[in-house]
C-alpha cells in the first residue's frame, strides 16, 4: 500500500504550543483559517513533527530539541496541572483500515531537558472497526533500560516492523512554503532519504532525481498549465548546466523567430511558487502541507486553487492537502464543504480549532448555498482589527 493511499482522518493534540486541547477530524482537503498568530502554522507543525520523528536522521531528540528548541518551546504555556505534550492521529485508507498512533512526551526532569517518551502506542484499525494493539510503551524492556525512552519506536527499524506502512506515511509528509529568493540563491542538493526542504531550496534537485520519463511527463503538464496563466510562455524545460547544476528554463514568445530563453533565476516569485505547488501535487506521497499558497499569485489564479487541488487529488497523486490561508478568493469556491474548513480562533487560554460543519449556523448557511468565505471568514475578524488604521506609528 503506497503512502498516498493513507490520509489523516483525526488529529488530537494536548499542550501543543498555543493549543491546550485539539480534537478534529480531517477531510482529504482541509483549509485552516483564522486571525494572525492563532496557531494555523502550529497545527501544521504538529503534523510535520510526525514526519521529523520518522525521517532518516530525525527522531525524538532532533524533532524536539534541534528543530523546535526543546520541550519548553513545544509545550503550551497554558499547561499547568498536566504538563505533558500529547499527539494522537488516526491514519486510514479510503477503505477504512489503517493505524492509530499516540505519543506522550516531556523532558526528563526540570534540570535535564532531554525529551523522553512517557507513553507510545500503535494500534491497527481494520475495515470493520476492530482494534489490534501493536505497541504499548513503556514495556518491560523500557523499564529495564530507561534510556530506551529517549527514542520513539517509530524511529527504530528493529521496533517498527509491524507498522512500517505507517512510518513510511509519516516520512512522506511534505511541508512547502516556497521562498523564491532562497530557491534562486541556495539550490541545495537533494539529500537521500530526507524530506524536501520546507522552503523549496531543493526543488530543482527534486526534479533532477526522478526518472527522465517521469520528469518529462510532469514538466509537460506543468508547462501546459503555465502557458495558460503566464502570458507569452511557450514551453517549460529542464537541463543540467556545464557545472552540473539542475536548471529550469522557459521559452517566451516575442518578435524573434525562436523566442527568448529565461532560467529560473529570472522567473517571477509567483511563477516559482506555482511551479513548486504543481510539482508537489503530482508526488505520490503523504499529506502536502501548504502555508498560504496564495502568496505572489494573481487573484484570478487563487480563485481557482480550491477546485484545481480537488481535481489534482482525483486525477494524479491523490495526496491529502492541508493548507493555511487568509485568502477570500480560495474560500469563495462553492465546492468547499463545511467539513473541509478548520476555524482556528482565540479562546481564554490559547486557541481552539473547530470544524465548520460543527458550527450549526455555518453548516446551515453553506447547505443553503453560501460559500465558506461568506459564512466563516467574518468569524476570523477580531474586534481589534478595526483599530489598525487609526493606530499611530
C-alpha positions as CSV (number, residue, x, y, z in Angstrom):
1,X,0.0,0.0,0.0
2,X,1.6,3.3,-1.1
3,X,1.9,6.4,1.2
4,X,-0.7,8.3,-0.9
5,X,-3.3,5.6,-0.1
6,X,-3.5,6.8,3.5
7,X,-4.6,10.1,4.9
8,X,-5.0,11.7,8.3
9,X,-8.6,11.4,9.5
10,X,-8.3,12.7,13.0
11,X,-5.7,14.7,15.0
12,X,-5.7,15.1,18.8
13,X,-3.3,17.5,20.5
14,X,-2.7,18.2,24.2
15,X,-0.5,21.1,25.3
16,X,1.0,21.6,21.8
17,X,2.3,25.2,21.6
18,X,-0.7,27.5,21.8
19,X,-3.3,24.7,21.8
20,X,-4.2,23.4,25.2
21,X,-6.6,20.8,23.6
22,X,-7.5,20.0,20.0
23,X,-9.6,17.1,18.6
24,X,-10.5,17.5,15.0
25,X,-11.4,15.3,12.1
26,X,-9.7,16.0,8.8
27,X,-11.1,15.7,5.3
28,X,-9.0,14.9,2.2
29,X,-8.7,18.6,1.6
30,X,-8.6,20.9,4.6
31,X,-8.4,24.7,4.8
32,X,-7.1,26.3,8.0
33,X,-8.4,29.8,8.5
34,X,-8.2,32.3,11.4
35,X,-6.7,35.5,12.6
36,X,-2.9,36.0,12.6
37,X,-0.9,34.3,15.4
38,X,-3.7,32.0,16.5
39,X,-1.9,28.7,15.6
40,X,-2.5,27.8,12.0
41,X,1.2,27.2,11.4
42,X,1.5,25.4,14.8
43,X,-1.2,22.9,13.7
44,X,0.7,22.2,10.5
45,X,3.9,21.9,12.6
46,X,2.3,19.1,14.7
47,X,1.9,17.1,11.5
48,X,5.4,18.0,10.5
49,X,6.6,16.7,13.9
50,X,5.4,13.2,12.9
51,X,7.5,13.4,9.7
52,X,10.5,14.6,11.7
53,X,10.2,11.6,14.0
54,X,10.1,9.1,11.1
55,X,12.6,10.6,8.6
56,X,16.1,9.4,8.2
57,X,18.3,11.4,10.5
58,X,15.4,12.5,12.6
59,X,13.9,11.1,15.8
60,X,12.6,12.5,19.1
61,X,15.7,14.4,20.2
62,X,16.2,16.0,16.8
63,X,12.5,16.8,16.3
64,X,12.1,18.4,19.8
65,X,15.5,19.9,20.6
66,X,17.2,20.7,17.4
67,X,14.3,21.7,15.2
68,X,11.9,23.1,17.8
69,X,14.1,24.5,20.6
70,X,13.3,21.9,23.3
71,X,10.3,20.7,25.2
72,X,9.7,24.1,26.9
73,X,9.2,25.7,23.4
74,X,6.8,22.9,22.3
75,X,4.7,22.7,25.5
76,X,1.8,25.1,25.8
77,X,2.1,28.0,28.2
78,X,-1.3,27.0,29.5
79,X,-0.2,23.5,30.5
80,X,-0.4,23.7,34.3
81,X,-1.9,20.6,36.0
82,X,-0.7,18.2,33.3
83,X,2.5,19.5,31.7
84,X,2.9,16.5,29.2
85,X,2.7,17.1,25.5
86,X,0.5,14.7,23.6
87,X,-0.2,13.9,20.0
88,X,-2.5,11.2,18.6
89,X,-3.5,10.6,15.0
90,X,-5.7,8.3,13.0
91,X,-4.3,7.3,9.7
92,X,-6.7,5.5,7.3
93,X,-7.2,4.4,3.8
94,X,-10.4,5.0,1.8
95,X,-11.5,1.5,2.8
96,X,-11.3,2.5,6.4
97,X,-8.3,0.4,7.6
98,X,-5.2,1.9,9.0
99,X,-3.4,2.9,12.2
100,X,-3.8,5.0,15.3
101,X,-0.6,6.4,16.7
102,X,-0.3,8.1,20.1
103,X,2.8,9.8,21.8
104,X,3.1,11.5,25.1
105,X,6.4,13.0,26.0
106,X,8.1,15.5,28.3
107,X,11.5,16.4,29.5
108,X,13.3,14.0,31.8
109,X,13.4,16.5,34.7
110,X,13.3,20.3,35.1
111,X,17.1,20.3,35.1
112,X,17.6,17.6,32.5
113,X,15.6,18.8,29.4
114,X,16.2,15.6,27.4
115,X,12.9,14.7,25.8
116,X,11.6,11.2,26.9
117,X,8.7,9.1,25.9
118,X,6.1,8.7,28.7
119,X,3.7,6.7,26.5
120,X,3.7,5.5,23.0
121,X,1.1,3.3,21.4
122,X,0.3,2.0,17.9
123,X,-3.0,0.3,17.1
124,X,-4.1,-1.3,13.8
125,X,-7.6,-0.4,12.7
126,X,-9.4,-3.0,10.4
127,X,-12.0,-2.2,7.9
128,X,-14.7,-3.5,10.2
129,X,-13.5,-1.2,13.0
130,X,-11.7,-3.8,15.1
131,X,-8.6,-2.6,17.0
132,X,-5.4,-4.6,17.5
133,X,-2.6,-3.3,19.7
134,X,0.8,-3.4,18.0
135,X,2.8,-1.4,20.5
136,X,2.3,-0.2,24.1
137,X,5.1,1.5,25.8
138,X,6.7,1.7,28.4
139,X,7.2,-2.1,28.2
140,X,9.3,-4.5,30.2
141,X,12.4,-3.6,28.1
142,X,11.9,0.1,28.7
143,X,11.6,-0.5,32.5
144,X,14.9,-2.4,32.5
145,X,16.7,0.3,30.5
146,X,15.1,3.7,30.8
147,X,17.5,5.1,28.1
148,X,15.3,3.4,25.5
149,X,12.6,6.0,26.3
150,X,14.7,8.8,24.7
151,X,13.7,7.3,21.4
152,X,10.3,6.5,19.9
153,X,9.7,3.1,18.5
154,X,8.8,4.5,15.0
155,X,12.4,5.7,14.6
156,X,13.8,2.3,15.3
157,X,13.8,-0.3,12.5
158,X,14.1,-3.1,15.0
159,X,10.9,-1.9,16.7
160,X,8.6,-0.7,13.9
161,X,8.4,-3.8,11.7
162,X,4.6,-4.3,12.4
163,X,3.7,-0.8,11.4
164,X,6.3,0.3,8.8
165,X,3.5,1.3,6.4
166,X,2.5,4.0,8.9
167,X,6.1,5.1,9.4
168,X,6.6,5.4,5.6
169,X,3.4,7.5,5.5
170,X,4.8,9.9,8.2
171,X,8.1,10.1,6.3
172,X,6.3,11.1,3.1
173,X,4.6,14.2,4.6
174,X,5.7,17.3,2.7
175,X,5.6,20.8,4.1
176,X,6.0,23.5,1.4
177,X,6.3,27.3,1.9
178,X,8.5,28.1,-1.1
179,X,10.6,31.2,-0.7
180,X,11.6,32.2,-4.3
181,X,14.7,34.1,-3.3
182,X,16.1,31.1,-1.4
183,X,15.4,28.8,-4.4
184,X,17.3,31.3,-6.7
185,X,20.3,31.6,-4.4
186,X,20.6,28.3,-2.4
187,X,19.9,25.3,-4.7
188,X,20.5,22.7,-2.0
189,X,21.5,19.2,-3.1
190,X,18.7,16.7,-2.6
191,X,19.7,14.6,0.5
192,X,18.9,10.9,0.1
193,X,16.3,9.8,2.5
194,X,15.4,13.3,3.6
195,X,12.1,15.1,3.1
196,X,12.0,18.0,0.7
197,X,13.3,21.3,2.0
198,X,10.4,23.3,3.5
199,X,11.4,26.5,1.7
200,X,11.7,24.8,-1.7
201,X,15.5,25.3,-1.9
202,X,16.0,21.8,-3.2
203,X,13.1,21.9,-5.8
204,X,15.5,21.7,-8.8
205,X,17.2,18.7,-7.3
206,X,13.8,17.0,-6.6
207,X,13.1,17.5,-10.3
208,X,16.5,16.1,-11.2
209,X,16.2,13.0,-9.1
210,X,13.1,11.5,-10.7
211,X,13.4,9.3,-13.8
212,X,13.7,11.2,-17.1
213,X,10.3,9.8,-18.2
214,X,8.6,11.0,-15.0
215,X,10.3,14.4,-15.2
216,X,9.3,14.9,-18.8
217,X,5.7,14.0,-18.2
218,X,5.4,16.2,-15.1
219,X,7.0,19.2,-16.6
220,X,4.9,18.8,-19.7
221,X,1.8,19.0,-17.6
222,X,3.1,21.9,-15.6
223,X,4.2,23.7,-18.8
224,X,0.7,23.3,-20.2
225,X,-0.8,25.0,-17.1
226,X,1.8,27.7,-17.1
227,X,1.0,28.6,-20.7
228,X,-2.5,29.4,-19.5
229,X,-1.5,31.6,-16.6
230,X,1.8,33.2,-17.8
231,X,1.5,35.5,-20.8
232,X,3.7,34.5,-23.8
233,X,5.2,31.4,-22.2
234,X,5.7,28.8,-24.9
235,X,7.4,25.9,-23.0
236,X,9.0,24.8,-19.7
237,X,12.0,22.5,-19.7
238,X,14.9,21.2,-17.7
239,X,18.7,20.8,-18.2
240,X,21.9,20.2,-16.4
241,X,24.4,23.1,-16.9
242,X,28.1,22.8,-17.6
243,X,28.8,23.0,-13.8
244,X,26.5,20.0,-13.2
245,X,23.7,22.1,-11.7
246,X,20.0,21.4,-12.4
247,X,18.3,24.3,-14.2
248,X,14.7,25.1,-15.2
249,X,14.2,27.3,-18.2
250,X,11.2,28.6,-20.2
251,X,10.9,29.9,-23.7
252,X,8.9,33.1,-24.1
253,X,7.3,34.1,-27.4
254,X,8.3,37.5,-28.9
255,X,9.3,39.1,-32.2
256,X,12.3,36.9,-32.7
257,X,11.8,33.6,-34.5
258,X,12.9,31.3,-31.7
259,X,11.7,33.3,-28.7
260,X,13.6,34.3,-25.5
261,X,15.1,31.8,-23.1
262,X,14.8,32.5,-19.3
263,X,16.2,30.5,-16.4
264,X,14.6,30.0,-13.0
265,X,16.7,32.9,-11.5
266,X,14.7,35.2,-13.8
267,X,11.3,33.8,-13.1
268,X,8.9,35.9,-11.0
269,X,8.1,34.9,-7.4
270,X,4.6,33.8,-8.4
271,X,5.9,31.7,-11.3
272,X,8.3,29.8,-8.9
273,X,5.7,29.3,-6.2
274,X,3.2,28.0,-8.7
275,X,5.8,25.6,-10.2
276,X,6.6,24.3,-6.8
277,X,3.0,23.7,-6.0
278,X,2.2,22.0,-9.2
279,X,5.3,19.7,-8.8
280,X,4.3,18.8,-5.3
281,X,0.7,18.0,-6.2
282,X,2.0,15.3,-8.6
283,X,4.0,13.5,-6.0
284,X,2.5,10.2,-4.9
285,X,3.1,10.7,-1.2
286,X,1.5,11.5,2.1
287,X,-0.1,14.8,3.0
288,X,1.0,18.1,1.4
289,X,1.1,20.9,3.9
290,X,0.8,24.3,2.4
291,X,1.5,27.7,4.1
292,X,-0.5,30.5,2.4
293,X,-0.2,29.1,-1.1
294,X,-1.9,32.3,-2.5
295,X,1.2,34.5,-1.9
296,X,2.5,36.2,-5.0
297,X,-0.3,34.8,-7.2
298,X,-2.9,36.7,-9.1
299,X,-6.3,36.7,-7.5
300,X,-7.8,35.1,-10.7
301,X,-5.5,32.1,-10.2
302,X,-6.1,31.9,-6.4
303,X,-9.8,31.9,-7.1
304,X,-9.3,28.6,-9.0
305,X,-7.0,27.0,-6.5
306,X,-9.5,25.0,-4.5
307,X,-11.1,23.3,-7.5
308,X,-7.7,22.8,-9.0
309,X,-6.5,20.9,-5.9
310,X,-9.6,18.8,-5.9
311,X,-9.1,17.9,-9.5
312,X,-5.4,17.1,-8.9
313,X,-6.3,14.8,-6.0
314,X,-8.7,12.8,-8.2
315,X,-6.6,12.6,-11.3
316,X,-2.9,12.5,-10.1
317,X,-1.3,11.8,-6.8
318,X,-4.4,11.6,-4.6
319,X,-2.5,13.0,-1.7
320,X,-4.2,14.8,1.1
321,X,-3.8,18.6,1.1
322,X,-3.9,20.7,4.3
323,X,-3.4,24.4,3.8
324,X,-3.5,27.6,5.8
325,X,-4.9,30.7,4.1
326,X,-6.1,34.2,4.6
327,X,-7.4,34.3,1.0
328,X,-11.0,35.3,0.5
329,X,-10.7,34.0,-3.1
330,X,-9.9,30.4,-2.1
331,X,-12.9,30.2,0.2
332,X,-15.2,31.7,-2.4
333,X,-15.3,28.4,-4.3
334,X,-18.7,26.8,-4.0
335,X,-17.2,23.3,-3.8
336,X,-15.5,24.0,-0.4
337,X,-17.6,22.0,2.1
338,X,-18.1,22.9,5.8
339,X,-16.2,19.8,6.9
340,X,-13.2,20.9,5.0
341,X,-12.8,24.2,6.8
342,X,-10.9,24.4,10.2
343,X,-11.6,27.6,12.0
344,X,-8.7,28.5,14.3
345,X,-9.8,31.0,16.9
346,X,-8.5,32.5,20.1
347,X,-10.1,31.5,23.4
348,X,-9.4,32.3,27.1
349,X,-6.4,30.1,27.2
350,X,-4.6,29.9,23.8
351,X,-6.6,28.8,20.7
352,X,-9.0,26.2,19.6
353,X,-9.9,24.6,16.3
354,X,-13.5,24.0,15.2
355,X,-14.6,22.2,12.0
356,X,-17.0,24.3,10.1
357,X,-19.5,21.5,10.0
358,X,-19.7,21.6,13.8
359,X,-20.9,25.2,13.8
360,X,-24.7,25.0,13.2
361,X,-25.0,28.4,11.6
362,X,-22.1,27.8,9.3
363,X,-23.4,24.3,8.3
364,X,-26.9,25.6,7.7
365,X,-25.8,28.6,5.6
366,X,-23.4,26.6,3.5
367,X,-26.2,24.0,2.9
368,X,-28.3,26.9,1.7
369,X,-25.7,27.8,-0.9
370,X,-23.5,30.4,0.9
371,X,-19.7,30.0,0.4
372,X,-17.1,29.3,3.1
373,X,-15.9,32.9,2.6
374,X,-19.4,34.3,3.3
375,X,-20.0,32.2,6.4
376,X,-16.6,31.6,8.0
377,X,-14.4,34.5,7.0
378,X,-16.4,37.0,9.1
379,X,-15.6,34.8,12.1
380,X,-11.9,35.3,11.6
381,X,-12.1,39.1,12.1
382,X,-11.3,40.3,15.7
383,X,-12.6,43.5,17.3
384,X,-9.1,44.9,17.4
385,X,-8.6,44.8,13.6
386,X,-10.8,47.8,13.1
387,X,-8.4,49.8,15.2
388,X,-5.4,49.2,12.8
389,X,-6.0,52.2,10.5
390,X,-6.2,54.6,13.4
391,X,-3.1,53.4,15.2
392,X,-0.1,55.7,15.4
393,X,3.3,54.6,14.2
